């Protein structure tokens, strides 16, 4: 009897069960991580209690007065989230090693349905929890809560549904059409980025970034930027804001592409005795170059908006520390990229909260977390 869902779901369930068994066997380390996590959560809780919920609630109340704008913004976000995640899963099932398995198309379709449904429900739950947290921090009645939640939820579900339908339309085409055929040849060769003993790794990262950029990998962010772009600015201020936003969007794409290449390179070099320091040095060069480009372009945008030098330096340091933390997590969890992204999001938010309350300690915390992740990654190599 054929399976109702794709066997990959059963594989994921068994992998999760094996990890739980390993945590139970290594109980001293598990208890230590639980205690450390509880301490961090307590620190986050103390910081959250000092956040002015009424000020945030005032901004949300003003946004709730424009439900069409909120719904459209969340629709764009939901479309991008569901489309990208479902397309990645579809490519894995069709073009990965599961592509040769005799799985009925109906099981694959039901699995894609379930994946999109659970992901959208989880995203909507996060939106609800964030708004509920602001309500809990507010001392005044939050009359904006239900209208804002309704507009955001409706837009989010409609956008996710549209993104899923787009992916299903692509899935009905030929399998080789899933890989977007766009030119990834760079306009200028940068041989200096290549590592002497890993000569093509940085070029691989750069080409993957160019392929995604030229295929419209961040078009939804530009659409959201167009919706949020303020009016009434002076021409040079508008140009500066545009430069800053383009730098951040491009750099986010470059960092994500570089991390994905790390995962694929790890799988490619699995049978080779490659020292981890050499692998880290080879995969760090292009993200470092991308950070330098984003810092210079963003600094130009900030200066056009009459920003002070300390703000420009803070901008470059902030994206640099966040990127370093994300890269170290990618090295540590290079066999589990999903865990790396979740932890990177959580730890960057933690550093941002510390920066809001205790600015001098935020860089030390970021560097300490990055150093720990690097040492753990090196010990696991």
C-alpha positions in Angstrom: 0.0 0.0 0.0 1.6 3.3 -1.0 2.3 5.8 1.7 -0.1 8.7 2.3 2.8 11.2 2.7 6.3 11.4 1.2 8.8 9.1 3.1 10.9 12.2 3.8 8.5 13.1 6.6 9.1 9.7 8.2 12.8 10.2 7.8 12.6 13.6 9.5 10.6 12.1 12.4 13.1 9.3 12.9 16.0 11.8 12.8 14.3 13.9 15.5 13.7 10.8 17.6 17.4 9.8 17.3 18.5 13.3 18.4 16.2 13.1 21.5 17.7 9.7 22.4 21.2 11.2 22.0 20.3 14.0 24.3 19.0 11.5 26.9 22.2 9.6 26.7 24.4 12.7 27.1 22.3 14.0 30.0 25.0 16.0 31.8 25.6 18.1 28.6 21.9 18.4 28.1 21.3 19.6 31.7 24.1 22.2 31.2 22.6 23.5 28.1 19.2 23.7 29.7 20.5 25.7 32.6 22.4 28.0 30.3 19.3 28.5 28.2 17.2 29.3 31.2 19.8 31.9 32.3 19.7 33.5 28.9 15.9 33.5 28.9 15.9 35.1 32.3 18.2 37.8 31.0 16.0 38.3 28.0 13.0 38.6 30.3 14.6 41.2 32.4 15.4 43.2 29.3 11.9 42.8 27.9 10.4 44.2 31.2 12.3 47.5 30.5 10.8 47.9 27.0 8.1 50.6 26.8 5.1 48.7 25.5 2.9 51.8 25.3 5.3 53.5 22.8 5.3 50.4 20.6 1.5 50.2 21.0 1.1 53.7 19.8 3.0 52.8 16.6 0.9 49.7 16.1 -2.3 51.6 16.7 -1.3 54.0 13.9 -0.6 51.0 11.7 -3.9 49.4 12.5 -5.7 52.4 11.1 -4.4 51.4 7.6 -5.5 47.7 7.4 -5.0 47.5 3.6 -1.4 48.5 3.9 -0.7 46.0 6.7 -2.5 43.3 4.9 -0.5 44.0 1.7 2.8 44.1 3.6 2.1 40.7 5.3 0.9 39.3 2.0 4.2 40.1 0.4 6.1 38.5 3.4 3.9 35.4 3.4 4.2 35.0 -0.4 8.0 35.1 -0.2 8.2 32.8 2.8 5.9 30.1 1.5 7.2 30.3 -2.0 10.9 30.0 -1.1 10.4 27.3 1.5 8.1 25.2 -0.6 10.3 25.6 -3.7 13.3 24.4 -1.7 11.5 21.3 -0.5 10.2 20.6 -4.0 13.7 20.9 -5.4 15.0 18.5 -2.8 12.3 15.9 -3.5 12.7 16.1 -7.2 16.3 16.9 -7.7 17.9 15.4 -4.6 18.5 11.8 -3.8 14.8 11.3 -3.1 14.2 12.0 -6.8 15.0 8.4 -7.8 12.6 7.0 -5.2 9.3 5.5 -6.5 7.1 7.9 -4.6 3.6 8.5 -6.0 3.0 12.1 -7.1 0.0 12.3 -4.8 2.1 11.6 -1.7 4.5 14.4 -2.8 1.6 16.8 -3.4 0.1 16.0 0.1 3.5 16.5 1.7 3.9 19.9 0.1 0.3 20.8 1.3 1.2 19.8 4.8 4.5 21.6 4.8 3.0 24.9 3.5 0.1 24.7 5.9 2.2 24.1 9.0 4.7 26.7 8.0 2.0 29.3 7.5 0.3 28.4 10.8 3.6 28.7 12.6 4.3 32.1 11.1 0.8 33.3 12.1 1.4 32.0 15.6 4.6 34.0 15.8 2.8 37.2 14.7 0.1 36.6 17.4 2.7 36.0 20.1 4.6 39.1 19.3 1.5 41.3 19.3 0.3 39.6 22.6 3.7 40.3 24.1 3.3 44.0 23.3 -0.2 43.9 24.8 1.2 42.4 28.0 3.8 45.2 28.2 1.3 48.0 27.6 -0.3 49.8 30.5 -3.2 51.2 28.4 -6.0 49.4 26.6 -4.8 47.8 23.4 -7.8 48.5 21.1 -5.5 48.0 18.1 -4.8 44.3 18.8 -7.7 42.5 17.1 -7.9 44.8 14.0 -4.1 44.6 13.5 -4.0 40.8 14.1 -6.9 40.3 11.7 -5.4 42.4 8.9 -2.0 40.8 9.3 -3.4 37.2 9.5 -5.6 37.6 6.4 -2.8 39.1 4.4 -0.3 36.5 5.6 -2.5 33.6 4.7 -3.5 35.0 1.3 0.1 35.7 0.4 1.2 32.2 1.5 -1.5 30.7 -0.5 -0.5 32.6 -3.6 3.2 31.6 -3.0 2.2 28.0 -2.7 0.1 28.1 -5.9 3.1 29.6 -7.8 5.3 26.7 -6.6 2.7 24.2 -7.6 2.5 25.7 -11.1 6.3 25.3 -11.3 6.1 21.7 -10.1 3.8 20.8 -12.9 6.5 21.8 -15.4 9.4 19.6 -16.3 11.8 18.9 -13.5 14.8 20.5 -15.1 12.8 23.8 -15.1 13.0 23.9 -11.3 16.6 25.0 -11.6 16.5 28.6 -12.8 18.9 29.0 -15.7 20.5 32.4 -15.2 24.0 33.5 -16.0 26.2 33.4 -13.0 29.4 34.6 -14.6 30.7 37.7 -12.8 31.5 40.8 -14.7 34.9 41.2 -13.0 37.1 38.3 -11.9 38.4 38.5 -8.3 41.1 35.9 -8.1 42.4 37.4 -4.9 39.4 36.0 -3.0 40.3 32.4 -3.8 42.1 30.4 -1.1 45.5 29.0 -2.2 44.5 25.4 -1.3 40.8 25.8 -2.0 40.9 27.8 -5.3 37.3 27.8 -6.3 35.3 27.9 -3.1 34.9 31.6 -2.9 34.1 31.8 -6.6 31.4 29.2 -6.0 29.9 31.4 -3.3 30.1 34.5 -5.5 28.5 32.7 -8.5 25.7 31.4 -6.3 25.0 34.9 -5.1 25.0 36.3 -8.6 22.7 33.5 -9.8 20.1 34.2 -7.1 20.4 38.0 -7.5 19.9 37.9 -11.3 17.0 35.5 -11.0 15.1 37.8 -8.7 15.9 36.1 -5.4 15.0 39.3 -3.3 12.3 40.8 -5.5 9.8 40.6 -2.7 12.0 42.7 -0.4 12.2 45.4 -3.1 8.4 45.3 -3.4 8.1 45.7 0.4 10.7 48.5 0.2 8.5 50.3 -2.3 5.5 50.0 0.0 7.4 51.3 3.0 9.5 54.0 1.3 8.7 57.3 2.9 7.6 60.3 0.9 8.5 64.0 1.2 12.3 63.3 1.5 14.9 65.4 -0.2 16.4 63.9 -3.3 19.8 63.1 -1.9 18.2 61.7 1.3 16.0 59.4 -0.8 19.0 58.2 -2.8 20.9 57.6 0.5 18.0 55.5 1.9 17.8 53.6 -1.3 21.5 52.8 -1.3 21.3 51.7 2.3 18.4 49.4 1.6 19.9 47.9 -1.5 23.1 47.2 0.4 21.3 45.4 3.1 19.1 43.4 0.7 22.1 42.4 -1.4 24.3 41.5 1.6 21.5 39.4 3.1 21.3 37.4 -0.2 25.1 37.1 -0.4 25.4 35.8 3.2 22.6 33.3 2.7 24.1 32.1 -0.5 27.5 31.7 1.1 26.1 29.7 4.0 24.2 27.4 1.6 27.4 26.8 -0.4 29.1 25.9 2.9 26.5 23.1 3.4 26.9 21.8 -0.1 30.7 22.0 0.1 30.6 20.1 3.4 28.6 17.3 1.6 31.0 17.4 -1.3 34.1 17.2 0.9 32.7 14.6 3.2 35.1 11.9 2.1 38.2 14.1 2.0 40.5 14.8 5.0 40.0 18.5 4.9 41.1 20.4 8.0 38.4 22.6 9.4 40.6 25.8 9.7 41.3 25.6 6.0 37.7 25.1 5.2 36.7 28.0 7.4 39.4 30.3 5.8 38.2 29.3 2.3 34.5 30.0 3.0 35.1 33.2 4.9 36.7 35.2 2.2 33.7 36.0 0.0 31.4 36.9 3.0 34.2 39.2 4.3 34.4 40.9 0.8 30.6 41.2 0.7 30.6 42.7 4.2 33.1 45.3 3.0 31.0 46.2 0.0 27.8 46.4 2.0 29.6 48.6 4.6 30.9 51.0 2.0 27.6 51.3 0.1 25.6 51.6 3.3 28.0 54.1 4.7 27.5 56.3 1.6 23.8 56.0 2.0 23.9 57.0 5.6 26.2 60.0 4.9 23.8 61.2 2.2 21.2 61.2 5.0 23.5 63.4 7.2 24.2 60.6 9.6 27.1 61.1 12.1 30.3 59.1 11.8 29.5 57.1 14.9 26.3 55.9 13.3 28.2 54.9 10.2 30.7 52.9 12.2 28.0 51.4 14.3 26.2 50.2 11.2 29.3 48.5 9.8 30.1 46.9 13.2 26.5 45.7 13.7 26.2 43.9 10.4 29.7 42.6 10.8 29.1 41.1 14.2 25.8 39.6 13.2 27.3 38.1 10.1 30.2 36.6 12.1 27.8 35.0 14.5 25.7 33.6 11.7 28.8 32.2 9.9 30.2 30.6 13.0 26.8 28.9 13.6 26.8 27.7 9.9 30.2 26.2 10.5 29.1 24.5 13.7 25.8 23.1 12.2 27.0 22.6 8.7 25.3 19.2 8.7 22.0 20.8 10.0 21.5 24.2 8.3 18.0 24.6 9.7 19.3 24.6 13.3 21.9 27.1 12.4 19.4 29.6 11.0 17.0 29.2 14.0 19.9 29.7 16.5 21.3 32.6 14.4 18.0 34.4 14.5 17.5 33.8 18.3 21.1 34.9 19.2 21.1 38.0 17.0 17.8 39.1 18.6 19.4 38.4 22.0 22.5 40.6 21.1 20.1 43.3 19.8 18.2 43.3 23.1 21.4 43.5 25.1 22.5 46.4 22.8 19.3 48.2 23.6 19.7 47.9 27.3 23.5 47.6 27.8 25.3 48.8 24.6 28.9 48.3 25.7 28.3 44.6 26.5 26.6 43.7 23.1 29.9 43.4 21.1 31.5 41.3 23.8 28.5 39.0 23.9 28.5 38.6 20.1 32.3 37.9 20.0 32.0 35.5 22.8 29.2 33.5 21.2 31.0 33.5 17.9 34.2 32.2 19.5 32.4 29.4 21.3 30.6 28.3 18.1 33.9 28.4 16.2 35.7 26.3 18.8 32.8 23.8 18.9 32.8 23.6 15.1 36.6 23.0 15.1 36.3 20.2 17.7 33.6 18.5 15.7 35.6 18.4 12.5 
